[in-house]
């Protein structure tokens, strides 16, 4: 049973809800199940909205690799089919304007870098189009299909031919010089635009090099210009880092800065049909709260440079704008425990929510009649892992069945909405996932599993690599799981998210405590058997929770940190430090305050497992190392697990499985639970 979003679940009602006993034909979620699920991403559609392509990624446990394949399907019916081999690898599919070809990126043969390949839908093998020495991050077809604009780094310097194995020094000049998955950023690593002629295979530089990154290219309807974003985030002193530029495609053209605005996640550019405006996302917060910016749909006039937020979406976090035809714009709305496909008319009229409210939508494409025609979406829900579906009105029909067979054999645990009140009066919205085989009247060991970000939200979804899957994993091991959209989370407006700016580990802890106390009062959680854990900001908040409270019997802090001093100049957040909390020598006391977990580690009594990747430049492993060392010295049970070469997101199949097993073992040792059979 699901309680409607925004409705507080009474203590008595919460206690009476029960998860049905395991059905005879279903079993408790296993690690094999998790590793057998398929990730679905990179959804794209033909210009006429009739066909869709996407990338489906499986885990090859024998080779210890992830295997992405491109799939193709007709939205009007028919069976989806894979059009690339699992061993070949492929990503970022894009249909040519006439729909005949699918271009994609892949590293094959002896290539050192991703190249653009082209596959004729009428048959035949994929054909390699480019042979470049830079790193391609994005590309886009011209309206006539004759050219492709590419975002790519300059070719890296090569060692002398007489000693090809000797590495060259890395020379950094920018204040921001590290990025997760990329490592150190040199002048040659910035992304700039190139034009590729499909017929002649000629590559021509379109924009000059510089200490910024260019992306989100969008061709004008007449094919004579390209709009793009020049991201100046490498300059922490800049308040509006995203510069909307337009450049002609004729030889010698110079780019023109049209507007400058705050950075926003989920950014895309969409031209109006008459070529006079561009729809995009925009961040609207002050620089000191820029990290918590909730993207809103905006329209910029190319002649005047004037930018205004679309009235029907004002105050709402909407990502990834797409054209729906007839001037309407689609997007993904972050909406308090849900992500919803929406449609907006920039000329006026209300925002329209689309699809099944019981499903969370991650991507959409396809409609050409203004948004009413069937379209493709990636969606999931409670007990219903991610699939590509056809959305027609409020109806979602599965187009892909990557995860259907596994999903039908697992006894999933539904997520139930509830609300609680924090000690300072804040209304907290959260989810409760009861343990497998839950029976009313019994109390259970309970783990509060904290999402990262903090600009994220726990929602009714089931993405194979998402937070909800980790919640299901813990529930399968006998734990009640609490998922809290604490202050700082998305889905409830900019003010709710930005209220923690410069004040980490304070209001969030109050919200987490309130949710735990509520579930204890409801008779579900055992107050003497509590655990906590999370990854990224969830790991950071775990460190705050264990230093503040002795009531937790076990914890797992993944990619966290307890001493912000250790990350200055080591991670990728120099801009956030600069604007939000000030520099260490300017606001020393504030830096000390938010370094509480390490500086007061002698208060910690909770056995804690620390985890992270050795190549993580988002929240580097040094954060976990310091906390581990402190607890080891203090005699608190602890362990440090480092995954070699892993970035902030651990993706290597053997590491993913190891993390699942180690977490279950750690909680099982210090917070034992009875596993339902």
MOUR-V765726 format. One record per residue. RES is the residue in one small letter. OMEGA is omega in whole degrees, 0 to 359 (NA if undefined). BURIAL is # if it has 24 or more other ideal C-beta (glycine too) atoms within 12 Angstrom, else .. D_CENTER is the distance of its C-alpha to the mean C-alpha in whole Angstrom. Layout:
{{RES OMEGA BURIAL D_CENTER} {RES OMEGA BURIAL D_CENTER}}
This chain:
{{x 176 . 28} {x 177 # 25} {x 184 # 26} {x 179 . 25} {x 176 # 22} {x 179 . 24} {x 180 . 27} {x 179 # 28} {x 182 # 29} {x 180 . 32} {x 182 . 33} {x 180 . 36} {x 179 . 34} {x 181 # 31} {x 185 # 33} {x 180 . 35} {x 182 # 32} {x 171 . 32} {x 182 # 30} {x 175 . 32} {x 184 . 34} {x 176 # 32} {x 185 . 33} {x 183 . 36} {x 179 . 34} {x 181 # 30} {x 177 . 29} {x 181 # 27} {x 178 # 24} {x 176 # 24} {x 177 # 22} {x 178 . 24} {x 182 # 22} {x 183 # 19} {x 180 # 19} {x 180 # 21} {x 183 # 18} {x 174 # 16} {x 183 # 13} {x 184 # 13} {x 173 # 11} {x 179 # 13} {x 177 # 15} {x 183 # 18} {x 173 # 21} {x 182 # 25} {x 179 # 26} {x 176 . 28} {x 185 # 26} {x 183 # 28} {x 179 # 25} {x 173 # 22} {x 180 # 20} {x 177 # 17} {x 175 # 16} {x 186 # 16} {x 178 # 16} {x 178 # 18} {x 173 # 19} {x 186 . 23} {x 180 . 24} {x 180 . 27} {x 183 . 26} {x 180 . 23} {x 172 . 21} {x 185 # 18} {x 177 # 20} {x 176 # 18} {x 175 # 20} {x 178 # 20} {x 183 # 22} {x 179 # 24} {x 174 # 25} {x 181 # 27} {x 181 # 26} {x 180 . 30} {x 182 . 30} {x 184 . 31} {x 176 . 29} {x 179 # 26} {x 176 . 27} {x 182 # 25} {x 172 # 26} {x 181 # 25} {x 182 . 26} {x 182 # 24} {x 186 . 26} {x 182 # 25} {x 180 # 21} {x 178 # 20} {x 175 # 17} {x 179 # 16} {x 178 # 19} {x 178 # 21} {x 169 # 24} {x 184 # 27} {x 179 # 28} {x 177 . 31} {x 184 # 29} {x 185 . 31} {x 168 # 29} {x 174 # 25} {x 179 # 24} {x 178 # 21} {x 178 # 21} {x 172 # 22} {x 183 # 24} {x 178 # 27} {x 182 . 31} {x 181 . 31} {x 175 . 29} {x 182 . 27} {x 172 # 24} {x 174 # 22} {x 175 # 25} {x 178 # 25} {x 180 # 26} {x 180 # 28} {x 178 # 29} {x 181 . 31} {x 179 # 31} {x 176 . 35} {x 179 . 35} {x 181 . 35} {x 177 . 33} {x 182 # 30} {x 179 . 31} {x 180 # 30} {x 186 # 30} {x 174 # 29} {x 188 . 30} {x 181 # 29} {x 175 . 28} {x 178 # 25} {x 178 # 22} {x 178 # 20} {x 179 # 17} {x 172 # 17} {x 180 # 21} {x 177 # 22} {x 169 # 25} {x 182 # 28} {x 179 # 30} {x 177 . 33} {x 183 # 31} {x 182 . 33} {x 174 # 31} {x 174 # 27} {x 188 # 25} {x 169 # 23} {x 189 # 21} {x 175 # 22} {x 173 # 23} {x 177 # 27} {x 180 . 29} {x 176 . 29} {x 181 . 32} {x 177 . 34} {x 177 . 36} {x 182 . 40} {x 182 . 41} {x 179 . 44} {x 187 . 41} {x 182 . 38} {x 182 . 36} {x 182 . 37} {x 176 . 33} {x 176 . 34} {x 174 . 33} {x 184 . 29} {x 182 . 30} {x 179 . 28} {x 183 . 29} {x 175 # 26} {x 173 # 25} {x 187 # 22} {x 177 # 22} {x 178 # 19} {x 180 # 16} {x 184 # 14} {x 180 . 14} {x 182 # 17} {x 180 . 19} {x 181 # 22} {x 175 # 22} {x 180 # 25} {x 182 . 27} {x 185 # 27} {x 181 # 23} {x 185 # 22} {x 178 # 21} {x 192 # 24} {x 178 # 25} {x 174 # 28} {x 179 # 29} {x 177 # 30} {x 188 . 33} {x 184 # 33} {x 184 . 36} {x 184 . 38} {x 181 . 35} {x 179 . 35} {x 183 # 32} {x 177 . 33} {x 179 # 31} {x 180 # 30} {x 182 # 29} {x 176 . 30} {x 178 . 29} {x 183 # 28} {x 176 # 26} {x 181 # 23} {x 182 # 20} {x 185 # 20} {x 177 # 18} {x 182 # 17} {x 177 # 21} {x 180 # 22} {x 172 # 26} {x 181 # 29} {x 180 # 30} {x 177 . 33} {x 183 # 32} {x 183 . 33} {x 175 # 31} {x 172 # 27} {x 180 # 25} {x 175 # 22} {x 171 # 20} {x 186 # 22} {x 182 # 19} {x 179 # 22} {x 177 # 19} {x 177 # 21} {x 184 # 24} {x 181 # 23} {x 182 . 26} {x 180 # 25} {x 179 # 24} {x 191 # 23} {x 181 # 21} {x 181 # 20} {x 176 # 23} {x 182 # 23} {x 172 # 26} {x 179 # 28} {x 174 # 30} {x 183 . 33} {x 177 # 33} {x 181 . 37} {x 177 . 38} {x 181 . 38} {x 178 . 36} {x 180 . 34} {x 179 # 31} {x 176 . 31} {x 182 . 29} {x 183 # 29} {x 176 # 27} {x 182 # 25} {x 182 # 22} {x 181 # 19} {x 179 # 16} {x 175 # 13} {x 180 # 9} {x 186 # 9} {x 171 # 13} {x 178 # 15} {x 179 # 19} {x 178 # 21} {x 168 # 25} {x 184 # 28} {x 181 # 30} {x 176 . 33} {x 184 . 31} {x 181 # 32} {x 174 # 28} {x 174 # 25} {x 181 # 22} {x 173 # 19} {x 180 # 16} {x 173 # 18} {x 187 # 17} {x 182 # 20} {x 176 # 21} {x 182 . 23} {x 182 # 22} {x 178 # 23} {x 186 # 20} {x 181 # 18} {x 183 # 15} {x 182 # 15} {x 176 # 15} {x 184 # 14} {x 176 # 14} {x 180 # 17} {x 182 # 19} {x 178 # 22} {x 179 # 25} {x 176 # 26} {x 186 . 30} {x 181 # 31} {x 184 . 34} {x 185 . 34} {x 181 . 30} {x 180 . 30} {x 175 # 27} {x 178 . 26} {x 179 # 24} {x 188 # 24} {x 185 . 26} {x 178 # 25} {x 184 # 22} {x 179 . 23} {x 181 # 21} {x 179 # 18} {x 182 # 15} {x 182 # 14} {x 167 # 12} {x 177 # 12} {x 177 # 16} {x 177 # 18} {x 178 # 22} {x 183 # 23} {x 180 # 27} {x 176 . 30} {x 182 # 28} {x 183 # 26} {x 174 # 22} {x 177 # 19} {x 178 # 16} {x 182 # 13} {x 171 # 14} {x 195 # 12} {x 171 # 16} {x 178 # 16} {x 175 # 15} {x 166 # 14} {x 194 # 13} {x 171 # 15} {x 181 # 17} {x 175 # 19} {x 182 # 22} {x 171 # 23} {x 182 # 27} {x 181 # 27} {x 180 . 31} {x 182 . 30} {x 186 . 30} {x 170 . 28} {x 182 # 24} {x 174 # 24} {x 186 # 22} {x 172 # 22} {x 183 # 21} {x 182 # 22} {x 179 # 21} {x 181 # 20} {x 174 # 17} {x 183 # 14} {x 181 # 13} {x 181 # 10} {x 177 # 12} {x 173 # 16} {x 166 # 18} {x 186 # 22} {x 180 # 24} {x 183 # 27} {x 181 . 29} {x 175 # 28} {x 183 # 25} {x 181 . 28} {x 176 # 28} {x 179 # 26} {x 178 # 22} {x 175 # 20} {x 165 # 17} {x 185 # 14} {x 177 # 14} {x 179 # 15} {x 179 # 17} {x 179 # 19} {x 185 # 20} {x 185 # 19} {x 185 # 16} {x 172 # 14} {x 168 # 17} {x 183 # 18} {x 173 # 20} {x 180 # 23} {x 175 # 22} {x 186 # 26} {x 179 . 26} {x 184 . 25} {x 175 . 26} {x 180 # 23} {x 182 # 24} {x 173 # 23} {x 176 # 23} {x 178 # 22} {x 183 # 23} {x 187 # 21} {x 188 # 20} {x 184 # 23} {x 180 . 26} {x 182 # 24} {x 183 # 23} {x 182 . 26} {x 185 # 28} {x 174 # 25} {x 181 # 26} {x 180 # 23} {x 184 # 23} {x 176 # 22} {x 183 # 20} {x 178 # 23} {x 167 # 22} {x 179 # 24} {x 178 # 25} {x 180 # 27} {x 180 . 28} {x 184 # 28} {x 178 . 31} {x 175 . 30} {x 181 . 30} {x 175 # 26} {x 185 # 25} {x 177 # 23} {x 187 # 21} {x 177 # 20} {x 174 # 20} {x 175 # 22} {x 184 # 22} {x 183 # 25} {x 176 # 27} {x 179 # 28} {x 183 # 31} {x 176 # 31} {x 179 # 35} {x 178 . 35} {x 178 . 38} {x 174 # 36} {x 186 # 34} {x 170 # 31} {x 190 # 29} {x 177 # 26} {x 170 # 23} {x 183 # 21} {x 192 # 17} {x 179 # 15} {x 181 # 11} {x 179 # 10} {x 4 # 9} {x 183 # 11} {x 176 # 10} {x 175 # 8} {x 170 # 10} {x 188 # 12} {x 177 # 13} {x 182 # 15} {x 176 # 13} {x 177 # 14} {x 186 # 11} {x 180 # 13} {x 185 # 10} {x 181 # 9} {x 181 # 10} {x 179 # 13} {x 177 # 14} {x 176 # 15} {x 178 # 17} {x 179 # 19} {x 179 # 20} {x 178 # 21} {x 179 # 23} {x 180 # 24} {x 172 # 26} {x 183 # 28} {x 162 # 26} {x 184 # 25} {x 178 # 21} {x 179 # 21} {x 192 # 17} {x 171 # 17} {x 182 # 16} {x 176 # 18} {x 190 # 18} {x 180 # 16} {x 175 # 13} {x 175 # 12} {x 180 # 14} {x 174 # 18} {x 183 # 18} {x 183 # 18} {x 181 . 21} {x 181 # 20} {x 187 # 17} {x 182 # 19} {x 179 # 22} {x 183 # 20} {x 178 # 21} {x 185 # 23} {x 186 # 23} {x 175 # 21} {x 182 # 22} {x 182 # 24} {x 180 # 23} {x 180 # 20} {x 177 # 23} {x 181 # 25} {x 179 # 23} {x 178 # 22} {x 181 # 26} {x 180 # 27} {x 178 # 24} {x 182 # 26} {x 180 # 29} {x 182 # 29} {x 172 # 28} {x 181 # 31} {x 180 . 33} {x 178 # 33} {x 180 # 34} {x 183 # 31} {x 175 # 30} {x 184 # 33} {x 179 . 33} {x 180 . 34} {x 182 # 31} {x 176 # 28} {x 181 # 25} {x 178 # 22} {x 178 # 19} {x 181 # 15} {x 179 # 13} {x 179 # 12} {x 173 # 13} {x 175 # 14} {x 178 # 16} {x 179 # 18} {x 174 # 19} {x 178 # 20} {x 177 # 22} {x 182 # 24} {x 184 # 24} {x 178 # 26} {x 181 # 28} {x 191 # 29} {x 178 # 30} {x 189 . 32} {x 181 # 32} {x 182 # 29} {x 180 # 30} {x 180 # 27} {x 172 # 24} {x 180 # 21} {x 180 # 19} {x 179 # 17} {x 179 # 16} {x 175 # 17} {x 179 # 20} {x 184 # 23} {x 186 # 25} {x 177 # 23} {x 185 # 26} {x 185 # 25} {x 179 # 22} {x 182 # 24} {x 181 . 24} {x 181 # 22} {x 186 # 18} {x 190 # 17} {x 182 # 17} {x 179 # 21} {x 179 # 20} {x 178 # 19} {x 184 # 22} {x 186 # 24} {x 192 # 23} {x 182 # 22} {x 181 # 24} {x 181 # 27} {x 187 . 28} {x 183 . 29} {x 177 . 33} {x 184 . 33} {x 185 . 31} {x 183 . 32} {x 179 . 32} {x 178 # 29} {x 177 # 28} {x 183 . 30} {x 183 . 29} {x 170 # 25} {x 183 # 26} {x 185 # 28} {x 179 # 27} {x 185 # 28} {x 177 # 31} {x 182 . 32} {x 180 # 31} {x 176 . 35} {x 187 . 34} {x 176 # 31} {x 187 # 33} {x 172 # 30} {x 189 # 30} {x 175 # 26} {x 178 # 24} {x 182 # 22} {x 175 # 20} {x 179 # 18} {x 182 # 18} {x 180 # 21} {x 180 # 19} {x 175 # 16} {x 175 # 16} {x 169 # 13} {x 187 # 15} {x 184 # 18} {x 179 # 20} {x 178 # 23} {x 177 # 22} {x 181 # 22} {x 182 # 25} {x 179 # 27} {x 178 # 26} {x 182 # 28} {x 180 . 31} {x 181 # 31} {x 178 # 31} {x 179 . 33} {x 183 . 36} {x 178 . 36} {x 176 . 37} {x 180 # 34} {x 183 . 32} {x 176 # 29} {x 178 # 28} {x 178 # 25} {x 180 # 24} {x 180 # 22} {x 185 # 21} {x 176 . 22} {x 182 . 20} {x 176 # 17} {x 182 # 14} {x 174 # 12} {x 180 # 10} {x 185 # 13} {x 180 # 14} {x 187 # 17} {x 181 # 19} {x 178 # 22} {x 179 # 19} {x 180 # 17} {x 179 # 20} {x 180 # 22} {x 178 # 19} {x 184 # 20} {x 181 . 24} {x 178 # 24} {x 180 # 22} {x 181 # 24} {x 181 . 27} {x 178 # 27} {x 180 # 26} {x 181 # 29} {x 187 . 31} {x 178 # 31} {x 187 # 30} {x 179 . 32} {x 177 # 31} {x 182 . 33} {x 179 # 31} {x 179 # 32} {x NA . 34}}
